[in-house]
Amino acid sequence: MVSKKLTELLNLECLILPCNITLSDETIIAISKNCKKLKHLKIPHCRLVQSNNDNVIVKLKGLKKFYCASCKKLTDAGVIQFIHNNPDLEVLDICFIPNITVDTFIAADQATENRVNGVILYIRFYYEDIEEAFELIIKSQCTYHNSKYLADPNIAEIQSQYCVHFLPFTLSHPLIIALSKNCKKLKRLEIAHGTIEESTELRFSSASVLDDLSKLQYLEHLNLSFVADLKNSTILAIANNCKKLKFLNIEGCINITATSLMALTSLKNLQELNVNSHNIKDNFIVKLNGLNRLDCAGCINLTHTGIVQFLNNNPDLEFLDITSIFHMDIIDAANKATKNHSTILAITNNCKKLKFLNIEGCKNITATALMALTSLKNLQELNVNLINITDNVIVKLKGLNRLDCVGCMKLTENGIITFMKNNPDLENLDIRLINYMDIIDAVNEATKNRTNGIILKIHTIDDELIKESKCFITSPWVVFRRNSKRIEIYEDNLYN
């Protein structure tokens, strides 16, 4: 029966099976025989029955992404052979498989060492004793970092040659020292949400063991977001020594002062910067040049003047989140509207390459400025939550794959439907906190003939709308989802 059904799915490219189902060897063999175009297979927590599971998964070929977390019968031997059989493999999730050992990673290193396709393999796994495992690897001169196409476990969107990613846990002083001493060619390092265990002599000092990271002079990508122990000395050391740095994320590092942050303006190769919620001022951002990504949401000390000058200096910007400047305490509403108007026009005039823009919560943008957003021809994701945007703007937006318009009370059913028809590659549409919309039939009509394989996810908190969608939606290319993610509603945003 399974084989018969799969013969009807010859063009299937993505298959995601429910968790905790039982998979037989016959089913996996049927998938490998019939779904020759399959690129993405997800079978997490599936119970693999029969005894030849290793022999079965090696029959899967041509995959780019394979998620088999908690498939407990898999072993090193089968996974290693699977890696060899899938030279274009990009993602392999083998979390919580008790039989997997470090041998898999050593073998994966060897299997990918001579790749010529430029594809980097990202292996996701979990060790209970992960810190000890990393210390062992680092002290052995980063044995399984040798292949430039093998990324370390749990690291996402790998772009660099040598990479290490630590899960959110306490990093010991010896571990950081070993990393900086032995991984000289490290290009990507992720320590997001980590806690640093300082030695006694450094605990009450202005210096930090993280200062040693500045010895990694090949570093191009550094994520230190929400590292609570990050000190000014580390920022200064990085700015002085890591001159090849292209990406830096220090969101939520509350102990860093504006003076130390100023040192980052000396990083001439910097392209992506996240200083979300930091105490930065205009004199900092106006010195930034060559960026294609800036996240400064929550930076309440920035002014419109500084933002506009930054935009003039960075015409290649592709990602911009400047939500915070629209919530500053400007008593004169007319003055605020004028400043917001000038900022939006500066964005549309200077940032023609922009792909992502977040201006959530700005209620005092003029209709002319909002209409100017339609001139951003490369825009793919737009967040206008809680803004008085109207149908005549969104119907002129094209090429988007995501629109967040939570609480945009001036939008109507006709505007939303026309927008969907004009954006056939739309993947996400958030219409929470908008008056009830009877859009089931129109959504069916707008998506039923999609040929791009993209499923439109419409986010709402309207339970009645979700209930109706389950009964009346016939298009395979749309799904309504309940989204309870918190949205901060500023006073009068919904109705002004």
C-alpha positions in Angstrom: 0.0 0.0 0.0 2.8 2.4 0.9 4.7 1.7 -2.3 1.6 2.2 -4.3 0.9 5.6 -2.8 4.5 6.7 -3.3 4.4 5.9 -7.0 2.0 8.9 -7.2 4.6 11.2 -5.7 7.4 11.0 -8.3 8.0 14.7 -8.2 8.0 15.0 -4.4 10.9 17.1 -3.1 10.1 17.5 0.6 8.6 14.8 2.9 7.9 15.5 6.6 6.5 12.6 8.6 4.7 12.9 11.9 6.7 12.3 15.1 6.5 8.9 16.8 5.2 6.9 13.9 6.5 3.5 13.2 8.6 3.2 10.0 9.4 -0.2 8.5 12.3 -1.0 6.2 9.7 -1.4 3.4 8.6 2.2 3.8 12.1 3.6 3.6 13.0 1.4 0.6 9.8 2.6 -1.1 10.8 6.2 -0.5 14.2 5.7 -2.0 12.8 3.9 -5.0 9.9 6.1 -5.9 10.9 9.6 -4.7 13.9 10.2 -6.9 13.6 14.0 -6.7 13.4 14.0 -2.9 15.8 16.6 -1.3 14.4 17.1 2.2 13.4 14.1 4.5 12.3 14.6 8.1 11.5 11.5 10.3 12.3 12.7 13.8 11.4 10.5 16.7 10.2 7.8 14.3 10.3 4.2 15.6 12.4 2.2 13.1 11.4 -1.5 13.2 13.2 -4.5 11.8 16.9 -5.0 12.1 18.4 -3.6 9.0 17.8 0.1 9.5 21.4 1.0 8.8 21.3 -0.8 5.6 18.1 0.9 4.7 19.1 4.5 5.2 22.1 4.0 3.0 19.7 3.5 0.1 18.5 7.1 0.5 20.4 9.1 -2.1 20.3 12.6 -3.5 19.2 14.2 -0.2 20.2 17.7 0.9 18.5 17.6 4.3 17.9 14.6 6.5 16.4 14.9 10.0 16.4 11.7 12.0 16.7 12.9 15.6 15.8 10.2 18.2 15.7 7.4 15.6 17.4 5.3 18.2 18.3 2.2 16.1 20.7 4.1 13.8 24.4 3.5 14.4 27.8 5.1 13.3 28.2 2.6 10.4 24.9 3.5 8.8 25.1 7.2 9.2 28.7 7.3 7.9 27.7 5.4 4.8 24.7 7.6 4.3 27.0 10.7 4.3 29.2 9.1 1.7 26.2 8.3 -0.5 24.9 11.9 -0.3 27.7 14.2 -1.5 25.3 17.3 -1.6 24.1 16.8 1.9 23.8 20.2 3.7 22.0 19.3 7.0 22.1 16.1 9.1 20.2 16.0 12.4 21.3 13.1 14.6 20.4 14.4 18.0 19.5 12.0 20.8 20.7 8.8 19.0 22.6 6.9 21.7 24.6 4.7 19.3 26.2 7.7 17.6 29.8 8.5 18.7 32.6 10.9 17.8 33.6 8.3 15.1 30.7 9.7 13.0 32.2 13.2 13.0 35.7 12.0 12.3 34.4 10.0 9.3 32.3 12.9 8.2 35.4 15.1 8.2 37.2 12.6 6.0 34.1 12.2 3.7 33.7 15.9 3.0 37.4 16.9 2.9 37.6 16.7 -0.9 34.2 18.1 -1.8 34.3 20.2 -4.9 30.7 21.4 -4.9 31.2 24.0 -2.2 28.4 22.6 -0.1 29.0 22.8 3.7 27.7 20.0 5.8 25.9 21.0 9.0 25.7 18.2 11.6 23.4 18.7 14.5 23.8 16.5 17.6 23.6 16.5 21.3 26.1 15.3 23.9 25.2 15.2 27.6 28.8 15.9 28.3 29.2 18.4 25.5 31.7 20.6 27.3 34.1 17.7 27.8 33.7 16.7 24.2 34.6 20.1 22.9 37.6 20.3 25.2 38.8 17.0 23.9 38.4 18.1 20.3 40.1 21.5 20.9 43.0 20.1 22.7 43.6 17.7 19.8 44.2 20.6 17.4 40.6 20.6 16.2 40.8 17.3 14.5 37.4 17.3 13.0 37.6 20.9 11.9 40.2 20.0 9.3 37.7 19.8 6.4 36.5 23.2 5.2 33.2 21.7 4.3 32.4 20.2 7.7 30.7 22.4 10.3 30.5 21.7 13.9 27.4 20.3 15.6 24.5 22.7 16.2 25.8 25.5 14.0 23.3 26.9 11.6 23.7 28.6 8.2 27.4 27.8 8.0 29.4 30.1 5.7 32.9 29.9 7.1 35.7 27.5 6.8 36.3 26.4 10.4 33.4 26.7 12.8 32.6 26.1 16.5 29.2 26.5 18.1 28.6 26.1 21.9 25.1 25.4 23.1 23.9 27.7 25.9 25.9 26.4 28.8 28.7 27.5 31.1 32.1 27.8 29.3 35.1 27.2 31.5 38.2 29.3 31.6 40.4 26.3 30.3 38.0 25.7 27.4 38.2 29.3 26.1 42.0 29.3 26.5 42.2 26.0 24.5 40.0 27.4 21.8 42.0 30.6 21.3 45.3 28.7 21.5 44.7 25.7 19.2 42.0 26.9 16.7 44.0 29.5 15.0 42.2 29.2 11.7 38.7 29.5 13.3 36.4 31.6 11.1 33.1 31.3 12.8 32.3 31.2 16.5 28.9 31.0 18.2 28.6 31.5 22.0 25.1 32.9 22.1 23.5 32.9 25.6 26.6 31.4 27.1 27.8 31.9 30.7 31.5 32.4 31.3 33.1 30.8 34.3 36.0 33.2 35.0 39.0 32.3 37.0 39.3 33.7 40.5 41.8 36.3 39.5 39.7 37.6 36.7 36.3 37.5 38.4 36.5 41.0 39.9 38.9 42.4 37.2 38.1 44.6 34.3 39.7 42.0 32.0 38.0 38.8 30.9 39.0 35.3 29.6 37.0 36.2 26.5 39.7 38.7 25.7 41.6 35.8 24.4 39.2 35.5 21.5 41.0 38.4 20.0 43.8 35.9 19.2 41.6 34.4 16.6 42.7 36.7 13.9 41.0 34.8 11.0 37.6 35.2 12.7 34.9 36.5 10.3 31.7 35.6 12.2 31.3 36.1 15.9 28.0 35.7 17.9 28.2 36.8 21.5 24.5 37.7 21.9 23.2 37.6 25.5 26.5 36.6 26.9 25.8 38.2 30.3 29.5 38.3 31.3 30.8 40.1 28.3 33.0 43.0 29.3 34.3 46.2 27.6 37.8 44.7 27.5 36.6 42.0 25.2 35.0 44.4 22.7 38.2 46.5 22.7 40.4 43.5 22.1 38.2 42.2 19.3 38.1 45.7 17.6 41.9 45.9 17.8 42.8 42.5 16.6 40.0 40.8 14.7 40.3 42.9 11.6 38.7 40.3 9.3 35.5 40.3 11.2 32.4 40.6 8.9 29.6 39.6 11.3 29.2 40.6 14.9 26.2 40.0 17.2 26.3 41.5 20.7 22.5 41.9 21.3 21.6 41.9 24.9 25.1 42.3 26.3 24.1 44.9 28.9 27.5 45.6 30.4 29.1 47.2 27.3 29.5 51.0 27.3 29.1 53.4 24.4 32.8 54.2 24.6 33.8 50.6 24.0 31.3 50.2 21.2 32.9 53.1 19.4 36.0 51.0 18.9 33.9 48.7 16.6 33.9 51.5 13.9 37.5 50.6 13.2 36.4 47.2 11.8 36.5 48.1 8.1 35.4 44.6 6.9 32.3 44.6 9.0 29.1 43.9 7.0 26.6 42.7 9.5 26.1 44.2 13.0 23.5 43.5 15.7 23.5 46.1 18.5 19.9 45.5 19.5 18.9 47.4 22.7 22.4 48.9 23.2 23.1 52.4 24.4 24.5 53.6 21.1 24.2 57.2 19.8 24.4 59.0 16.5 28.1 59.5 16.7 28.5 55.7 16.6 26.3 54.8 13.6 27.3 57.7 11.4 30.9 56.2 11.4 29.7 52.8 10.1 30.3 52.2 6.5 29.9 49.2 4.1 27.2 47.4 6.1 24.6 45.3 4.5 22.8 44.5 7.7 22.0 46.5 10.8 19.7 45.6 13.7 19.5 48.5 16.2 15.9 47.9 17.5 15.6 49.2 21.0 18.4 51.7 20.7 16.4 54.5 22.1 19.2 57.2 22.0 19.3 57.2 18.2 17.7 60.1 16.4 16.3 60.5 12.9 19.3 62.7 12.0 21.7 59.9 12.8 19.7 57.2 11.1 19.4 59.3 7.9 23.2 59.9 7.8 23.8 56.2 8.4 21.5 55.4 5.4 23.4 57.8 3.2 26.7 56.1 4.2 25.4 52.5 3.6 23.7 52.3 0.2 24.2 48.5 0.0 22.0 47.8 3.0 19.9 44.6 2.7 18.5 44.3 6.2 17.3 47.1 8.5 15.5 47.0 11.8 15.1 50.5 13.3 11.9 50.1 15.1 13.1 51.9 18.1 13.4 55.4 16.6 9.7 55.5 16.0 8.9 55.2 19.8 11.0 58.1 21.0 9.3 60.7 23.1 8.6 63.5 20.7 5.9 65.7 22.2 5.0 67.5 18.9 3.1 64.9 16.8 3.5 67.0 13.6 7.2 67.1 14.2 7.3 63.4 14.8 5.4 62.7 11.6 7.8 65.0 9.6 10.9 63.1 11.0 9.4 59.7 10.3 8.4 60.8 6.8 12.0 61.9 6.1 13.5 58.7 7.5 11.3 56.5 5.3 12.1 58.5 2.2 15.8 58.2 3.1 15.4 54.5 3.2 13.6 54.3 -0.1 15.9 56.7 -1.8 19.2 55.3 -0.6 18.7 51.5 0.1 17.6 50.1 -3.3 19.0 46.7 -2.4 16.9 46.4 0.8 15.4 42.9 1.3 14.2 43.1 4.9 12.6 46.2 6.7 11.1 46.4 10.1 9.3 49.6 11.0 6.8 48.1 13.5 4.7 50.5 15.5 5.3 53.7 13.7 1.8 55.4 13.6 3.0 58.8 12.4 4.2 57.9 8.9 2.6 59.9 6.2 0.7 58.3 3.4 3.3 59.5 0.9 6.1 57.9 2.8 4.3 54.6 3.1 3.6 54.6 -0.6 7.3 55.2 -1.2 7.9 51.7 0.2 6.5 50.2 -3.0 9.6 51.5 -4.8 11.8 49.0 -3.0 11.8 46.4 -5.8 14.1 43.9 -4.0 12.1 43.9 -0.8 11.2 40.4 0.4 10.1 40.8 4.0 8.3 43.8 5.4 7.0 44.4 9.0 4.4 47.1 9.3 2.8 45.9 12.5 0.5 48.4 14.2 0.9 51.0 11.4 -2.0 52.9 9.7 -1.1 51.3 6.3 -3.9 51.1 3.8 -5.0 48.9 0.9 -3.7 51.3 -1.8 -0.1 50.7 -0.5 -0.1 46.9 0.0 -1.7 46.2 -3.3 1.3 47.8 -5.0 3.8 45.6 -3.1 5.3 42.8 -5.2 7.9 40.2 -4.8 7.4 39.7 -1.0 7.6 36.3 0.7 6.6 37.7 4.1 4.3 40.5 5.3 3.6 41.2 9.0 0.6 43.6 9.3 -0.6 42.8 12.9 -3.2 45.4 14.0 -3.3 47.3 10.7 -6.9 48.2 11.2 -7.3 50.1 7.9 -6.7 47.0 5.8 -9.7 45.3 4.2 -10.4 41.9 2.8 -10.1 43.1 -0.7 -6.7 44.6 -0.1 -5.4 41.5 1.6 -6.6 39.2 -1.3 -5.2 41.5 -4.0 -1.9 41.6 -2.2 -1.8 37.8 -2.1 -2.5 37.5 -5.8 0.3 40.0 -6.6 2.8 38.0 -4.5 2.6 34.4 -5.6 5.8 33.5 -3.7 4.3 34.7 -0.4 5.1 32.3 2.5 4.0 34.1 5.6 1.2 36.6 6.2 0.4 37.7 9.8 -3.0 39.3 10.0 -3.5 39.1 13.8 -5.6 41.8 15.5 -7.3 42.8 12.3 -11.1 42.9 12.2 -12.7 39.6 11.2 -12.1 38.7 7.6 -14.2 36.4 5.5 -11.4 35.4 3.2 -11.6 31.6 3.0 -13.0 31.4 -0.6 -10.7 34.1 -1.9 -7.6 32.5 -0.3 -8.6 29.2 -2.0 -8.9 30.9 -5.3 -5.6 32.9 -5.0 -3.5 29.8 -4.1 -5.0 26.8 -5.7 -3.0 27.0 -8.9 0.4 27.7 -7.4 3.1 25.8 -9.2 6.1 27.0 -7.1 5.6 24.4 -4.3 5.3 27.2 -1.7 2.7 26.8 1.1 1.3 30.1 2.3 1.0 30.2 6.1 -1.6 32.7 7.4 -1.1 33.7 11.0 -4.1 34.6 13.1 -5.6 34.4 16.6 -9.2 34.2 15.2 -10.2 30.7 16.3 -13.4 30.9 14.1 -11.3 31.6 11.0 -9.0 28.7 11.8 -12.0 26.4 12.3 -13.6 27.5 9.0 -10.3 27.0 7.2 -10.1 23.4 8.3 -13.6 22.8 6.9 -13.6 24.7 3.7 -10.0 25.2 2.5 -9.3 22.9 -0.5 -6.1 24.5 -1.8 -3.1 22.4 -0.8 -1.0 25.5 -0.8 -2.4 27.4 2.2 -2.7 26.8 5.9 -4.1 28.9 8.7 -2.1 28.9 11.9 -2.8 30.2 15.4 0.0 32.5 16.4 0.1 33.6 20.1 3.5 35.4 19.8 3.4 38.6 21.9 3.1 41.9 20.2 3.9 45.0 22.2 1.0 47.4 21.5 1.8 51.1 22.0 -0.8 53.5 23.1 -3.3 54.4 20.3 -1.4 52.3 17.7 -4.4 50.2 16.7 -6.7 53.0 15.9 -4.6 55.9 14.7 
